[in-house]
């Protein structure tokens, strides 16, 4: 028997093609049904390679390459991270947004916090100037960050030089990702070696002495081996006085396919990031009235030259995919990471009072080694008319963490001249000198059930054993061993009244052990506390309005309980365990190509996040009804790109939010950051098939605004008007 390819190019040929398949003496390997010019307008037909006789009729058998129009827009239709199986986003019962490679390039996105600025329901925090800090539905996290579905658990700024896309999965994700995932997770998907010989060089320059170059080299060595190398180097300044950064990275990957049923991906990465640790500006206190201190956007409070931070990240990973003859699929992912991170900062450690403020400083050093191994088995079968996709998995993780911190004595200084503070004396004793060893074993089971064409159910449960050995070198009496076990269930229902529409509801739980947030939060007081608990109820609608354009909306209620907080009643420093934090909200998102020449990405979010029970006593208590800090009621973002012709394109974007508190206020302190609206823009020129030039401008109208805060006295200005020009050469 002979294997041929048959391409069906319109509806009439589809019916003819089915008849041909039924009568054919050949094995028809691929039948492609495409509505030309409507669903997929960008179709490239490869060479006609053969004509064969079929029942005494001549029929043209051709192989076609479909250049998916969706891949060239801001829409991603399928992901695997949310379910650990390749699933259409419309069939996943939770709010999901994806920043595609096309959007990363169009918006000239460099880091993770840049990538999420147009995504609904999620926003970046300050991160004390030395790490990614993300707010999901009223909950801050620096650890719910993943790469290729595996925990990327250390505090640093993540670059996008080797990233294919960024996935934002809202709501607690404990069933898939384990501990944390409190209001959502972010998963970066790395670029993988493939068999298209396509290379790309990008060179960039811009305001504040920004210089960056990156290269992406990909080659198929032979039929079974492909190699890809991504590398980057960057040297940049800032609008902030004395603040600068320097980065370099390289990530080679190898894809090996010994057979059609087996694929092996091996990769290594070295990433080095040196920068100035910038904590922003303080507030000013005049009695009961407090507000951000009025100063020039460039003013650095403390000493930039004495505030260095450096992260060295080394990763090694291997992914094995194999499909057995009986249809069972095995995937094993092993990742080892070695992190070396330190930072020192001289910063405003209090408000400006009477023209003076306190300047504080400390040095912090962390070494961490992570080992994670995930094994997933997937099998499809039917029970009568009901289809099942079963996932069974095992995850093993080990983390070794060493942390040292030395604090310096605060000094008083004039707020009118806060720079070049050099007289800093260390405290008599180290603040922290500890090691933390964590072992985690988890098993999980999930079933994606298709009852019929309209109803689908996804149900799963995960069991985690989490063991922490905490060694306080400074004070051995504080050392402890803690064991936690918890079950994280998820159940969701999807109803499709018509094919392009899905209506869903979802319930999920997630837990966060006391050492779950970057492994340094265990204390003698809270070591016996149960893990924090996050309960999420969500409902939503997803609508593929066009093949290349999708909209979605959701409502949710997220409750946080068993929180360990410092008693807000001064002078108490006691840790207390409280319930009563709830976020209720609405999210609306849109992504894709609405017309042939018009693409868009963005959304609107409404959040009502508050404390629901009194916490603490006295004048400084946090009372029921108090809004959560760093959570604006309204956020809106929309990026619009229009292609005038094959050469010229332009884009205009808006990012806005309503006012928000810098931190959850007590009755005695309430510093509010005003809302703002900022315009971004870009223009693109395709010089030829190989060369593209673009200019991106952030904050086009040079709006002065406060972007984020770590607390009441570490408030960060947004960037002034900033321009970056990028030259891309493909070869």
Secondary structure, 3 states (H helix, E strand, C coil): CCEEEEEECCHHHHHHHHHHHHHCCCEEEEEEECCECCCECCEEECCCCEEEEECCEEEEECCEEECCHHHHCCCCCEECCCCCCCEEHHHCCCCEEEECHHHHHHCCCCEHHHHHHHCCCEEECCHHHCCCCEEECCEEECCCEEECCEECCCCCCCECCCEEEEEEEECCCHHHHCCCCCCEEEEEEECCCCCCCCCEEEEEEECCCEEEEEEEEEEECCCCEEEEEEEEEEEECCCCCCCCEEEEEEEEEEEEEEECCEEEEEEEEEEEEEEECCCCECEEEECCEEEECCCCCCCCCCCHHHCEEEEEEEEEEEEEEEECCCCCEEEEEEEEEEEEEEEEEEEECCCEECCEEEEEEEEEEEEEEEEEEEEEEEEEEEECCEEEEEEEEEEEEEEEEEEEEEEEEEEEEEHHHCCCCCCCCECCCCCEEEEEEEEEEEEEEEEEEECCCCEEEEEEEEEEEEEEEEEECCCHHHCEEEEEEEEEEEEEEEECCCCCEEEEEEEEEEEECCCCCCCCCCCCCCCCCCCEEEEEEEEEEEEEEECCEEEEEEEEEEEEECEEEECCCCCCCCEEEECCEEEEEEEEEEEEEEECCEEEEEEEEEEEEEECCCECCCCCCECCCCECCCCCCEEEEEEEEEECCCCEEEEEEEEEECCEECCCCCCCCCCEECCEEEEEEEEEEECCCCEEEEEEEECCCCCCCEEEEEECCEEEECCCCEEEEEEEEEC
